[in-house]
Amino acid sequence: EMLIEQNYTGCLAQGAYYIESDGEAAIIDPLRDSDPYIELARDRGTKIKYIFETHFHADFVSGHVDLGLKTGAKIIYGPNAHTEYETHVAEDGEVFELGKIKIKVLHTPGHTLESSTFLVLDEDGKEHAIFSGDTLFIGDVGRPDLAQKGTLTMEGLAGMLYDSLRTKIMTLPDEVIVYPGHGAGSACGKNMSTETTDLLGNQKKNNYALRADMTREEFVHEVTDGLLPPRQ
């Protein structure tokens, strides 16, 4: 029996997730206060085994370091992550076992270089859900302008995002559930839906950025159009 709980904070519209299977739990993008996760796991008699970070968060202080220290859970980032504290930098396609389910790392750069989407495989190995961080939102995609520096341009990042969406996410089955890193009202996307979760198939139909016949040039133009410079 798998449990997925979505925790939204209203003001930031930031989504954190608790996933549990067979006595083991993982937290995705924990918020700063780690106590609720620790209490939830204690109440349910589970051990927090992993903390998955979809990307480095520019907009809020994450609780992953604190939570890791308190629980001994391993902090996992996608490829290209460099941290001052102890983490496991996953390889693209790496699989982590959680109880009877598996969590697979899909490296999806674009919003940031280390951005990754976590794919949950159920007890039968079937693709069940993705935790898409700031790569894919409901009705929108992540901003490709926050990680610009040196030779990395907004257009270059948008091109990476295009490839990530098309090769890693849109190839998944339509019935996969999308759990994004933010909902409406965050500054991370410009066309956010008020829904906090959806089926991937619906997003393929309704999300402007996932249009099947969209060229890379159109995508780069549409996702960068009207983006104001990130707040310093």
FINUTOR-129900 format. One line per field, with one value per residue: x, y, z of N, C-alpha, C in turn; residue number from 0; residue in three letters. Coordinates in Angstrom, 2 decimals, padded with zeros to 5 digits. Atoms other than C-alpha are relative to their C-alpha. Layout:
<rs>
n_xx c(X, ...)
n_yy c(Y, ...)
n_zz c(Z, ...)
ca_xx c(X, ...)
ca_yy c(Y, ...)
ca_zz c(Z, ...)
c_xx c(X, ...)
c_yy c(Y, ...)
c_zz c(Z, ...)
resi c(NUM, ...)
resn c(Ala, ...)
</rs>
This chain:
<rs>
n_xx c(000.86, -000.83, 000.66, -000.64, 000.68, -000.46, 000.05, -000.20, 000.03, 000.78, -000.65, -001.01, 000.54, -001.11, 000.46, -000.91, 000.68, -000.36, 000.32, -000.25, 000.30, -000.50, -000.80, -001.05, 000.56, -000.88, 000.56, -000.49, -000.04, 000.58, 000.01, -001.04, 000.29, -000.05, 000.76, 001.20, -000.35, -000.49, 001.18, 000.83, -000.66, 000.09, 001.40, 000.30, -000.94, -000.90, -001.34, -000.32, -001.21, -000.58, 000.51, -000.30, 000.10, 000.15, -000.97, -000.32, 001.13, -000.40, 001.08, 000.32, -001.04, 000.49, -000.28, -000.60, -001.22, 000.47, 000.72, -001.01, -000.75, 000.85, 000.53, -001.01, 000.40, -000.96, 000.49, -000.32, 000.17, -000.32, -001.35, -000.54, 000.20, -001.18, 000.49, -000.98, 000.33, -000.06, 001.16, -000.25, 000.31, 000.45, -000.20, 001.23, 000.50, -000.25, 001.24, -000.06, 001.09, 000.70, 000.99, 000.26, 000.01, -001.30, -000.01, -001.02, -000.42, -000.06, -000.66, 000.79, -000.52, 000.70, 000.28, -001.38, -000.78, 000.13, 001.43, 000.34, 001.38, -000.05, 001.06, 000.35, 000.43, 000.77, -000.50, -000.12, -000.98, 000.72, -000.19, 001.18, 000.08, -001.26, -000.15, -000.68, -000.71, 000.29, -000.16, 001.36, 001.09, 001.31, 000.30, -001.16, -001.30, -000.84, -000.71, -001.36, -000.87, -000.55, -001.36, -000.89, -001.26, -001.04, 000.48, 001.35, 001.02, 001.40, 000.39, -000.68, 000.71, 001.32, -000.24, -000.17, 001.31, 000.73, -000.48, 000.36, 001.45, 000.35, -000.64, 000.11, 001.32, 001.11, -000.06, 000.64, 001.41, 000.97, 000.67, -000.91, 000.47, -001.02, -000.02, -001.01, -000.61, 000.75, 001.33, 000.30, -000.35, -001.42, -000.66, -000.87, 000.56, 000.86, 001.31, 000.25, 001.38, 000.32, -000.05, -001.31, -000.47, 000.74, -000.57, -000.92, 000.72, 000.72, -001.00, -000.45, 001.06, 000.40, -001.10, -000.51, -001.41, -000.13, 000.68, -000.73, -000.70, -000.74, -001.42, -000.89, 000.00, 001.28, -000.03, -000.91, 000.66, 001.19, -000.28, -000.81, 000.73, 000.62, -000.62, -000.78, -001.23, 000.25, -000.29, -001.30)
n_yy c(-001.20, -001.19, -001.23, -001.23, -001.16, -001.27, -001.09, -001.30, -001.20, -000.95, -001.23, 000.28, 001.03, 000.93, 001.35, 000.99, 001.29, 001.11, 001.26, 001.08, 001.37, 001.11, -000.41, -000.96, -001.23, -000.98, -001.33, -000.73, -001.46, -000.38, -001.40, -000.28, 000.61, 001.45, 000.75, 000.71, 001.26, 000.92, 000.44, 000.85, 001.30, 000.65, 000.43, 001.09, 001.09, 000.18, -000.59, -000.86, 000.59, -000.90, -001.34, -000.31, -001.42, -000.08, -000.99, -000.99, -000.93, -001.40, -000.81, 000.28, 000.78, 001.36, 000.64, 001.32, 000.22, 000.22, 001.27, 001.04, 000.12, 000.54, 001.34, 000.86, 000.29, -000.42, -001.08, 000.36, -000.97, 000.50, -000.25, -001.37, -000.74, -000.17, -000.53, -000.15, 001.00, 001.35, 000.41, 001.01, -000.56, 001.17, 000.04, 000.08, 001.38, 000.75, 000.45, 000.16, 000.84, -000.52, 001.04, 000.86, -000.80, -000.53, -001.39, -000.11, -001.37, -000.44, -001.31, -000.86, -001.37, -001.06, -001.00, -000.09, 001.07, 001.28, 000.33, 001.39, 000.43, 001.31, 000.87, 001.09, 001.27, 000.69, 001.34, 000.83, -000.61, -000.84, -001.44, -000.45, -001.45, -000.75, -001.20, -000.71, -001.18, -001.20, 000.32, -000.01, -000.37, 000.23, -001.13, -000.83, 000.62, -000.84, -001.14, 000.38, -001.17, -000.25, 000.54, -000.62, -000.64, 000.32, 000.29, 000.59, -001.02, 000.40, 000.79, 001.30, 000.77, 000.34, 001.12, 001.20, 000.34, 000.60, 001.39, 000.76, 000.28, 000.89, 001.32, 000.69, -000.07, 000.25, 001.39, 000.84, 000.29, -001.06, 000.14, -000.41, -001.19, -001.05, -000.76, -001.04, -000.67, -001.20, -000.20, -001.37, -001.06, -000.11, -000.82, 000.90, 000.26, -001.16, 000.42, 001.12, 000.41, 000.10, 001.42, 000.32, 001.26, 000.33, 001.12, -000.46, -000.06, -001.28, -001.05, 000.06, -000.63, -001.35, -000.88, -000.62, 000.31, 001.41, 000.22, 001.07, -000.43, -001.21, 000.08, -000.52, -001.46, -000.47, 000.23, -000.97, -001.31, -000.06, 000.07, -001.13, -001.23, -000.70, 000.26, -001.12, 000.51, 000.52, -000.93, 000.28)
n_zz c(000.00, 000.13, -000.40, 000.44, -000.58, 000.54, -000.98, 000.65, -000.82, 000.79, 000.45, 001.02, 000.89, 000.16, -000.29, -000.56, 000.09, -000.87, 000.68, -000.94, 000.40, -000.81, -001.14, 000.35, 000.55, 000.65, 000.07, 001.17, -000.19, -001.28, -000.39, -000.98, -001.29, 000.23, -001.01, 000.47, 000.67, -001.03, -000.76, 000.87, 000.10, -001.31, -000.17, 000.91, -000.24, 001.15, -000.09, 001.16, 000.57, 001.00, 000.25, 001.39, 000.37, 001.46, 000.48, -001.03, -000.05, -000.14, -000.56, -001.41, -000.67, -000.13, -001.29, 000.23, -000.78, -001.37, -000.03, 000.16, -001.25, -001.07, 000.29, 000.64, 001.38, 001.01, 000.86, 001.38, 001.08, 001.33, 000.50, 000.04, -001.25, -000.86, -001.27, -001.10, -001.02, 000.56, 000.80, 001.02, 001.32, 000.76, 001.44, 000.77, 000.09, -001.23, -000.64, -001.46, -000.49, -001.18, -000.27, 001.17, 001.23, 000.41, 000.45, 001.04, 000.26, 001.40, 000.02, 000.89, -000.13, 000.72, -001.03, -000.48, 000.63, -000.73, -000.11, 000.30, -000.23, -000.65, 000.50, -000.92, 000.60, -001.04, -000.38, 001.20, 000.90, 000.95, -000.22, -000.73, -000.20, 000.03, -000.82, 001.08, -000.47, 000.78, 001.41, 000.57, -000.89, 000.61, 000.88, 000.31, -000.24, -000.85, 000.60, 000.40, -000.04, -001.34, -000.16, 000.98, -000.36, 000.97, 001.35, -000.10, 000.24, -000.20, 001.17, -000.11, -001.03, 000.56, 000.93, -000.84, -000.56, 001.12, 000.14, -001.21, 000.04, 001.10, -000.03, -001.30, -000.63, 000.94, 000.44, -001.02, 000.30, -000.30, -001.31, -001.08, -000.73, -000.12, -001.25, 000.25, -001.14, -000.36, 000.57, 000.39, -000.93, -000.26, 001.02, 000.77, 001.32, 000.27, 000.50, -000.89, -000.24, -001.42, -000.36, -000.56, 000.56, 001.22, 000.74, 001.03, 001.27, 000.06, 000.20, 001.40, 000.80, -000.42, -000.40, 001.24, 000.21, 000.38, 001.28, 000.69, 001.22, -000.31, 000.30, -001.04, 000.08, -000.55, -001.44, -000.61, 000.07, -000.86, -001.45, -000.44, 000.31, -001.12, -001.30, -000.51, -000.62, -001.34, -001.09, -000.64)
ca_xx c(000.00, 001.60, 000.79, 001.52, 000.70, 000.90, 001.73, 001.12, 002.08, -000.36, 001.88, 004.65, 002.40, 005.30, 004.60, 006.36, 005.62, 005.66, 005.82, 005.57, 005.76, 006.10, 007.48, 009.84, 009.25, 010.78, 010.25, 010.46, 011.45, 010.79, 009.84, 012.01, 010.26, 011.20, 009.08, 005.83, 007.58, 009.26, 005.96, 004.07, 006.64, 006.59, 002.78, 002.77, 005.63, 007.80, 011.46, 012.40, 014.98, 015.47, 015.10, 014.86, 015.55, 014.25, 016.62, 018.31, 015.56, 016.10, 012.84, 012.68, 014.98, 014.64, 014.51, 016.44, 019.71, 017.97, 015.73, 018.71, 020.61, 017.63, 016.64, 019.82, 017.98, 020.14, 019.76, 019.59, 020.09, 020.25, 023.40, 025.56, 024.67, 027.49, 026.77, 028.65, 026.98, 026.84, 024.55, 024.21, 024.47, 022.46, 023.18, 020.54, 018.37, 019.55, 016.90, 016.26, 014.21, 011.62, 009.71, 008.03, 008.28, 011.13, 012.01, 013.90, 015.90, 015.24, 017.71, 015.66, 017.88, 016.46, 015.07, 018.47, 021.30, 020.76, 016.94, 015.59, 012.19, 011.54, 009.51, 007.70, 007.43, 004.74, 005.05, 004.58, 007.26, 004.62, 005.18, 002.83, 003.70, 006.32, 007.49, 008.46, 009.81, 010.11, 010.46, 006.76, 003.87, 000.15, -000.44, 003.08, 006.80, 009.60, 011.36, 014.53, 016.11, 017.18, 020.42, 021.91, 025.57, 028.65, 027.86, 024.58, 021.82, 018.08, 017.64, 020.21, 018.44, 015.06, 016.51, 017.62, 014.14, 012.60, 014.78, 014.12, 010.35, 010.32, 012.79, 012.22, 008.67, 006.46, 007.61, 005.96, 002.44, -000.57, -001.89, 001.17, 000.18, 002.06, 002.96, 004.67, 006.90, 004.57, 000.95, -000.78, 000.46, 004.16, 006.62, 008.05, 005.72, 003.51, 000.53, -000.03, -003.21, -005.06, -005.02, -002.24, -002.01, -003.09, -002.60, 000.28, -002.05, -004.15, -001.03, 000.08, -003.29, -003.69, -000.26, 000.88, 004.52, 003.85, 002.16, 003.09, 004.09, 005.97, 009.42, 012.38, 012.37, 008.67, 009.20, 012.17, 010.22, 007.05, 008.64, 011.00, 008.45, 007.53, 009.83, 011.07, 014.61, 014.72, 014.61, 018.04)
ca_yy c(000.00, 003.21, 006.59, 009.95, 013.12, 016.58, 019.46, 022.93, 026.16, 028.82, 031.87, 030.26, 027.69, 025.35, 021.64, 019.21, 015.50, 012.53, 009.08, 005.90, 002.21, -000.73, 001.13, 003.41, 007.03, 009.62, 013.36, 015.37, 019.04, 019.38, 022.80, 024.50, 023.16, 019.49, 018.60, 017.81, 015.15, 013.64, 013.55, 012.09, 009.32, 008.63, 008.50, 006.10, 003.98, 004.60, 005.43, 008.41, 006.85, 009.47, 013.18, 013.99, 017.51, 018.27, 021.26, 023.97, 026.27, 029.96, 030.99, 029.33, 027.81, 024.08, 021.92, 019.07, 019.60, 019.83, 016.88, 014.82, 015.56, 014.66, 011.45, 010.17, 010.14, 010.41, 013.68, 013.02, 015.49, 014.92, 015.09, 018.27, 019.16, 020.59, 021.11, 022.17, 019.40, 015.65, 014.52, 011.69, 013.08, 010.64, 009.55, 009.92, 006.80, 005.77, 003.85, 003.97, 001.35, 002.52, -000.32, -002.13, 000.74, 002.34, 005.96, 006.64, 009.79, 011.47, 014.28, 017.14, 020.24, 023.56, 025.35, 024.68, 022.39, 019.81, 019.85, 016.32, 014.68, 011.71, 008.88, 006.53, 002.92, 001.01, -002.49, -003.98, -001.74, 000.34, 004.09, 005.66, 009.31, 011.97, 014.65, 017.25, 020.03, 023.22, 021.39, 020.79, 022.56, 022.09, 024.32, 025.64, 024.85, 026.19, 029.47, 028.92, 032.21, 031.71, 029.82, 032.17, 032.89, 033.01, 031.32, 029.89, 031.97, 031.93, 030.62, 027.88, 026.80, 026.91, 024.61, 022.16, 022.32, 021.54, 018.42, 017.36, 017.61, 015.84, 013.04, 012.31, 013.34, 013.31, 009.78, 008.51, 006.98, 009.32, 007.87, 008.97, 011.49, 014.80, 016.28, 019.63, 021.69, 024.68, 025.56, 028.79, 032.01, 031.29, 033.41, 030.33, 030.07, 032.53, 030.44, 028.34, 026.39, 026.36, 022.56, 021.00, 017.69, 016.24, 013.29, 013.63, 012.88, 015.94, 018.07, 016.81, 018.03, 021.26, 022.62, 025.11, 024.09, 020.39, 020.90, 017.89, 019.82, 022.58, 023.29, 024.07, 027.68, 028.13, 026.65, 028.88, 031.93, 031.04, 030.13, 033.11, 035.64, 038.22, 036.89, 039.78, 039.55, 037.41, 039.41, 039.70)
ca_zz c(000.00, -001.19, 000.31, -001.30, 000.61, -000.88, 001.46, 000.03, 001.70, 000.57, 000.38, -001.63, -003.28, -002.71, -002.88, -000.59, -000.68, 001.65, 000.01, 001.98, 001.22, 003.55, 006.56, 004.64, 003.70, 001.40, 001.53, -001.67, -001.39, 002.35, 003.65, 006.24, 009.33, 009.50, 012.54, 010.68, 008.57, 011.60, 013.48, 010.52, 010.12, 013.86, 013.95, 011.03, 012.35, 009.31, 008.88, 006.70, 004.41, 001.69, 001.11, -002.59, -003.85, -007.33, -007.64, -005.64, -004.47, -005.03, -003.44, -000.04, 002.50, 002.32, 005.43, 003.87, 005.75, 009.12, 008.34, 007.20, 010.39, 012.59, 010.81, 009.19, 005.86, 002.77, 000.79, -002.94, -005.78, -009.50, -011.61, -011.56, -007.96, -005.86, -002.17, 000.94, 002.95, 002.51, -000.29, -002.75, -006.28, -008.36, -011.88, -014.56, -014.41, -010.94, -008.97, -005.21, -003.40, -000.91, 000.72, -002.18, -004.65, -006.55, -007.24, -010.45, -011.12, -014.48, -015.08, -016.55, -016.77, -017.93, -014.91, -013.33, -014.43, -011.69, -011.97, -011.84, -011.97, -009.70, -011.19, -008.82, -009.97, -008.10, -006.64, -010.12, -011.61, -013.40, -013.87, -011.33, -010.74, -011.33, -008.95, -011.48, -009.26, -011.28, -014.60, -015.32, -013.63, -014.19, -017.21, -017.44, -017.29, -015.13, -015.74, -017.74, -016.73, -013.11, -013.67, -016.27, -015.85, -018.01, -021.29, -019.98, -021.52, -020.91, -024.47, -023.88, -020.69, -022.48, -025.16, -022.45, -020.91, -024.30, -024.60, -021.00, -021.41, -024.74, -024.05, -020.34, -019.45, -022.56, -023.34, -020.13, -020.20, -020.16, -016.90, -014.91, -012.20, -012.19, -008.80, -009.43, -007.15, -007.21, -007.74, -008.68, -007.18, -007.17, -009.11, -010.79, -013.77, -015.58, -016.55, -013.46, -012.95, -009.64, -009.79, -007.75, -009.62, -012.98, -015.31, -017.74, -020.65, -019.82, -019.64, -023.05, -024.38, -022.39, -021.46, -024.12, -023.63, -024.35, -027.71, -029.83, -032.97, -031.17, -032.55, -030.34, -031.62, -030.80, -027.36, -026.58, -027.74, -025.81, -022.48, -022.46, -023.74, -021.14, -018.43, -016.38, -015.05, -011.88, -008.66, -007.11)
c_xx c(000.89, -000.80, 000.79, -000.80, 000.62, -000.20, 000.21, 000.05, -000.64, 000.83, 001.00, -000.53, 001.07, -000.48, 001.10, -000.77, 000.58, -000.45, 000.37, -000.34, 000.65, 000.98, 001.13, -000.62, 001.09, -000.73, 000.58, -000.14, -000.61, 000.07, 000.94, -000.22, -000.08, -000.88, -001.24, 000.31, 000.43, -001.18, -000.88, 000.60, -000.12, -001.41, -000.32, 000.96, 000.92, 001.34, 000.22, 001.37, 000.71, -000.65, 000.43, -000.20, -000.07, 000.99, 000.40, -001.08, 000.48, -000.97, -000.38, 001.13, -000.54, 000.40, 000.79, 001.23, -000.36, -000.66, 000.98, 000.78, -000.84, -000.40, 001.06, -000.36, 001.04, -000.63, 000.47, -000.32, 000.26, 001.42, 000.35, -000.19, 001.31, -000.48, 001.13, -000.19, -000.08, -001.28, 000.41, -000.40, -000.29, 000.42, -001.36, -000.42, 000.23, -001.33, 000.23, -001.20, -000.57, -001.12, -000.16, -000.01, 001.41, -000.17, 001.19, 000.30, 000.04, 000.63, -000.71, 000.47, -000.78, -000.36, 001.33, 000.74, -000.16, -001.45, -000.26, -001.46, 000.10, -001.22, -000.23, -000.49, -000.70, 000.53, 000.17, 001.01, -000.63, 000.22, -001.26, -000.13, 001.37, -000.10, 000.91, 000.66, -000.41, 000.25, -001.36, -000.99, -001.31, -000.32, 001.20, 001.28, 000.85, 000.66, 001.41, 001.01, 000.77, 001.45, 000.99, 001.28, 001.07, -000.61, -001.40, -001.05, -001.39, -000.46, 000.63, -000.69, -001.38, 000.12, 000.19, -001.34, -000.87, 000.39, -000.42, -001.46, -000.31, 000.62, -000.26, -001.44, -001.13, 000.00, -000.66, -001.48, -000.94, -000.59, 000.91, -000.53, 001.16, -000.17, 001.10, 000.54, -000.73, -001.39, -000.20, 000.50, 001.47, 000.62, 000.77, -000.53, -000.97, -001.42, -000.55, -001.48, -000.26, -000.03, 001.40, 000.54, -000.85, 000.60, 000.86, -000.71, -000.78, 000.96, 000.51, -001.03, -000.13, 001.13, 000.65, 001.42, 000.24, -000.69, 000.84, 000.83, 000.86, 001.48, 000.80, -000.03, -001.27, 000.00, 000.85, -000.66, -001.13, 000.35, 000.83, -000.74, -000.59, 000.58, 000.79, 001.26, -000.29, 000.36, 001.32, -000.18)
c_yy c(001.24, 001.22, 001.18, 001.16, 001.27, 001.08, 001.31, 001.10, 001.06, 001.13, -000.25, -000.95, -001.03, -001.39, -000.87, -001.31, -001.02, -001.27, -001.13, -001.34, -000.96, 000.44, 000.96, 001.22, 000.82, 001.33, 000.67, 001.49, 000.44, 001.50, 000.17, -000.70, -001.52, -000.79, -000.72, -001.34, -001.05, -000.55, -000.94, -001.41, -000.77, -000.54, -001.23, -001.18, -000.26, 000.67, 000.86, -000.42, 000.97, 001.38, 000.33, 001.49, 000.08, 000.99, 000.88, 001.05, 001.42, 000.75, -000.32, -000.83, -001.40, -000.58, -001.28, -000.27, -000.36, -001.37, -001.18, -000.24, -000.69, -001.46, -000.96, -000.36, 000.55, 001.09, -000.28, 001.14, -000.69, 000.35, 001.49, 000.78, 000.08, 000.64, 000.08, -001.12, -001.37, -000.37, -001.16, 000.63, -001.18, 000.09, -000.02, -001.46, -000.83, -000.29, -000.22, -000.80, 000.57, -000.99, -000.87, 000.77, 000.46, 001.44, 000.17, 001.46, 000.25, 001.39, 000.88, 001.46, 001.00, 001.12, 000.30, -001.19, -001.35, -000.44, -001.44, -000.25, -001.40, -000.81, -001.14, -001.21, -000.79, -001.42, -000.94, 000.57, 000.93, 001.47, 000.60, 001.52, 000.63, 001.20, 000.90, 001.30, 001.25, -000.24, 000.09, 000.37, -000.40, 001.25, 000.84, -000.82, 000.99, 001.14, -000.42, 001.14, 000.15, -000.44, 000.61, 000.47, -000.43, -000.23, -000.61, 001.08, -000.56, -000.88, -001.39, -000.90, -000.43, -001.17, -001.31, -000.47, -000.68, -001.47, -000.86, -000.41, -001.05, -001.39, -000.76, -000.08, -000.35, -001.42, -000.95, -000.19, 001.12, -000.09, 000.33, 001.29, 000.98, 000.73, 001.06, 000.63, 001.25, -000.05, 001.45, 000.98, 000.05, 000.80, -000.87, -000.33, 001.12, -000.39, -001.11, -000.27, -000.02, -001.46, -000.32, -001.34, -000.31, -001.26, 000.56, 000.13, 001.29, 001.15, 000.00, 000.69, 001.50, 000.97, 000.55, -000.45, -001.45, -000.31, -000.94, 000.52, 001.24, -000.16, 000.56, 001.53, 000.58, -000.12, 001.06, 001.38, 000.08, -000.03, 001.17, 001.32, 000.62, -000.31, 001.23, -000.55, -000.52, 001.05, -000.39, -000.04)
c_zz c(000.00, 000.41, -000.55, 000.57, -000.54, 001.06, -000.71, 001.03, -000.87, -000.58, -001.12, -001.05, -000.31, 000.39, 000.56, 000.06, 000.96, -000.72, 000.93, -000.63, 000.98, 001.09, -000.29, -000.67, -000.68, 000.02, -001.24, 000.26, 001.33, 000.23, 001.20, 001.34, -000.15, 000.96, -000.51, -000.68, 001.02, 000.81, -000.82, -000.09, 001.32, 000.23, -000.84, 000.17, -001.17, 000.27, -001.24, -000.52, -000.95, 000.05, -001.43, -000.26, -001.52, -000.61, 001.18, -000.03, 000.23, 000.90, 001.44, 000.59, 000.23, 001.35, -000.14, 000.87, 001.44, 000.14, -000.13, 001.28, 001.08, -000.24, -000.55, -001.42, -000.97, -000.89, -001.42, -000.95, -001.32, -000.41, 000.01, 001.30, 000.78, 001.29, 001.01, 001.03, -000.69, -000.73, -000.89, -001.33, -000.92, -001.46, -000.67, -000.11, 001.25, 000.72, 001.50, 000.46, 001.28, 000.30, -001.24, -001.31, -000.33, -000.44, -000.94, -000.30, -001.51, -000.01, -001.04, 000.10, -000.84, 000.95, 000.71, -000.61, 000.69, 000.12, -000.41, 000.34, 000.59, -000.39, 000.99, -000.80, 001.09, 000.24, -001.18, -000.99, -001.03, 000.35, 000.60, 000.06, -000.20, 000.92, -000.81, 000.43, -000.75, -001.48, -000.69, 001.09, -000.65, -000.82, -000.39, 000.17, 000.80, -000.76, -000.37, 000.13, 001.31, 000.14, -001.00, 000.65, -000.99, -001.37, 000.01, -000.17, 000.31, -001.17, 000.03, 001.02, -000.51, -000.98, 000.76, 000.55, -001.06, -000.14, 001.19, -000.04, -001.06, 000.11, 001.30, 000.51, -000.97, -000.54, 001.01, -000.33, 000.47, 001.39, 001.18, 000.64, 000.13, 001.33, -000.13, 001.28, 000.45, -000.59, -000.34, 001.04, 000.34, -001.14, -000.98, -001.38, -000.26, -000.34, 000.88, 000.19, 001.50, 000.44, 000.54, -000.49, -001.24, -000.59, -001.13, -001.35, -000.18, -000.25, -001.44, -000.91, 000.29, 000.34, -001.27, -000.33, -000.41, -001.33, -000.88, -001.18, 000.23, -000.34, 001.18, 000.01, 000.61, 001.52, 000.69, 000.02, 001.03, 001.49, 000.49, -000.20, 001.26, 001.36, 000.41, 000.64, 001.42, 001.04, 000.66, 001.50)
resi c(0, 1, 2, 3, 4, 5, 6, 7, 8, 9, 10, 11, 12, 13, 14, 15, 16, 17, 18, 19, 20, 21, 22, 23, 24, 25, 26, 27, 28, 29, 30, 31, 32, 33, 34, 35, 36, 37, 38, 39, 40, 41, 42, 43, 44, 45, 46, 47, 48, 49, 50, 51, 52, 53, 54, 55, 56, 57, 58, 59, 60, 61, 62, 63, 64, 65, 66, 67, 68, 69, 70, 71, 72, 73, 74, 75, 76, 77, 78, 79, 80, 81, 82, 83, 84, 85, 86, 87, 88, 89, 90, 91, 92, 93, 94, 95, 96, 97, 98, 99, 100, 101, 102, 103, 104, 105, 106, 107, 108, 109, 110, 111, 112, 113, 114, 115, 116, 117, 118, 119, 120, 121, 122, 123, 124, 125, 126, 127, 128, 129, 130, 131, 132, 133, 134, 135, 136, 137, 138, 139, 140, 141, 142, 143, 144, 145, 146, 147, 148, 149, 150, 151, 152, 153, 154, 155, 156, 157, 158, 159, 160, 161, 162, 163, 164, 165, 166, 167, 168, 169, 170, 171, 172, 173, 174, 175, 176, 177, 178, 179, 180, 181, 182, 183, 184, 185, 186, 187, 188, 189, 190, 191, 192, 193, 194, 195, 196, 197, 198, 199, 200, 201, 202, 203, 204, 205, 206, 207, 208, 209, 210, 211, 212, 213, 214, 215, 216, 217, 218, 219, 220, 221, 222, 223, 224, 225, 226, 227, 228, 229, 230, 231)
resn c(Glu, Met, Leu, Ile, Glu, Gln, Asn, Tyr, Thr, Gly, Cys, Leu, Ala, Gln, Gly, Ala, Tyr, Tyr, Ile, Glu, Ser, Asp, Gly, Glu, Ala, Ala, Ile, Ile, Asp, Pro, Leu, Arg, Asp, Ser, Asp, Pro, Tyr, Ile, Glu, Leu, Ala, Arg, Asp, Arg, Gly, Thr, Lys, Ile, Lys, Tyr, Ile, Phe, Glu, Thr, His, Phe, His, Ala, Asp, Phe, Val, Ser, Gly, His, Val, Asp, Leu, Gly, Leu, Lys, Thr, Gly, Ala, Lys, Ile, Ile, Tyr, Gly, Pro, Asn, Ala, His, Thr, Glu, Tyr, Glu, Thr, His, Val, Ala, Glu, Asp, Gly, Glu, Val, Phe, Glu, Leu, Gly, Lys, Ile, Lys, Ile, Lys, Val, Leu, His, Thr, Pro, Gly, His, Thr, Leu, Glu, Ser, Ser, Thr, Phe, Leu, Val, Leu, Asp, Glu, Asp, Gly, Lys, Glu, His, Ala, Ile, Phe, Ser, Gly, Asp, Thr, Leu, Phe, Ile, Gly, Asp, Val, Gly, Arg, Pro, Asp, Leu, Ala, Gln, Lys, Gly, Thr, Leu, Thr, Met, Glu, Gly, Leu, Ala, Gly, Met, Leu, Tyr, Asp, Ser, Leu, Arg, Thr, Lys, Ile, Met, Thr, Leu, Pro, Asp, Glu, Val, Ile, Val, Tyr, Pro, Gly, His, Gly, Ala, Gly, Ser, Ala, Cys, Gly, Lys, Asn, Met, Ser, Thr, Glu, Thr, Thr, Asp, Leu, Leu, Gly, Asn, Gln, Lys, Lys, Asn, Asn, Tyr, Ala, Leu, Arg, Ala, Asp, Met, Thr, Arg, Glu, Glu, Phe, Val, His, Glu, Val, Thr, Asp, Gly, Leu, Leu, Pro, Pro, Arg, Gln)
</rs>
